[in-house]
């Protein structure tokens, strides 16, 4: 279960991307969560996924 708070979600997602997953798609597939939902929630606080760096910035 991922946190609902966008700031905490950002930290959790970026940590998982750094330590466990090679892409956002792989993370979402493994955790059975919507890639669009994560992108939209984090875009709401000004962060977008950077595939080249595999993190939200």
NORBEL-V562791 format. One record per helix or strand. SS is the DSSP state (~ for helix, > for strand). FROM is the first residue (numbers start at 1). LEN is the number of residues. If there is no record, write none. Layout:
SS_FROM_LEN, SS_FROM_LEN
This chain:
~_6_14, ~_24_8, ~_35_9, >_49_2, >_55_2
